[in-house]
Amino acid sequence: MENKKNKSSVSQRPDPVFHVKEECELMRFLMEKMPHKNRDNIKTFLRDQQVLVDDIPVFKYNHLLMPGQVVTVTRNKIGPKKSYFGITIVYEDNDIIVIDKHSGVLSVATGHREKNTAYSHLYDHVKKNNRDGKIFIVHRLDRETSGLMLFAKSTRVQKIFQKSWNEIIRERCYVALAEGVVDPPEGEISSYLKENRQMVVYSGQEDGDGQWAVTRYETIKTVPGFSLLKLSLRTGRKNQIRVHLKDIGHPVTGDKKYGATMNPIGRLGLHAMVLAFRHPVNGREMRFETPVPRKFHEVV
């Protein structure tokens, strides 16, 4: 049954695309291009952020269009954000879900006792809308790390991500509150990462000793004792940022596992701020960004 659903989802008719030839308000333009739809239909498209102008959602009916722009009416509804305990859904369509996970919430259960996980909440969510709905994990965040996570709604889409992760993912940026003033204020950290029997990841420089990992960092702001950093991942390895910041002597605050001695915000000072990727089914470029947590700003 699932394979049939996946097949029909991928082979659905393409979204209507219209090219703007002259200056015009969005509502009038759509009424002319979609005569089979009434004003209320189009208002619903705008409300659910289904109208894209040059691939950017637009919800104002009087938005002024200019010659050369492209208007797409997508079948995927974004709609208002939905929140459950510990997660907020920031985007959902027929194939994927993007969430903002709160600190302290597991991505997925590690045993039989944990029930408050991002996966379990999303599982319940899709079941409410579709009795046969399912959810599949694409990547994980540590329990104490907050920020953007991506899930698939079919095994087919999950496998596309797993097979072509480096080609699909365009940008992954984190913000970290680190101990000390980082010097130099920007740079690149690279090493081979390997996990020991105690499940602690450590760095090595010998070729073949673990998985190659590269982290780019730049300083946003410093105060005596702390640095607020923006980090871009060229690879996505387990505990990569935490290990690399430990390697340069500036561990993430609250990260006792990797050498931190201070915990000014009562949690791990790491947040997944930006996630950008090419949609695995329709090919559209997508980018999501969440604000830096207020507690991080309070320290610096």
Secondary structure, DSSP 8 states (H G I E B T S, - for coil): -HHHHHHHHHTS----EEE--S-EEHHHHHHHH-TTS-HHHHHHHHHTT-EEETTEE---TT-EE-TT-EEEE-S----S-EEETTEEEEEE-SSEEEEEE-TT-BSS-SSSS---BHHHHHHHHHHHH-TT---EE-----TT-EEEEEEESSHHHHHHHHHHHHHHEEEEEEEEEEES--SSSEEEEEEEEEE-TTS-EEEE-STTSSEEEEEEEEEEEEETTEEEEEEEESS--TTHHHHHHHHTT--BTT-GGGT----TTSS--EEEEEEEEE-TTT--EEEEE----HHHHHH-
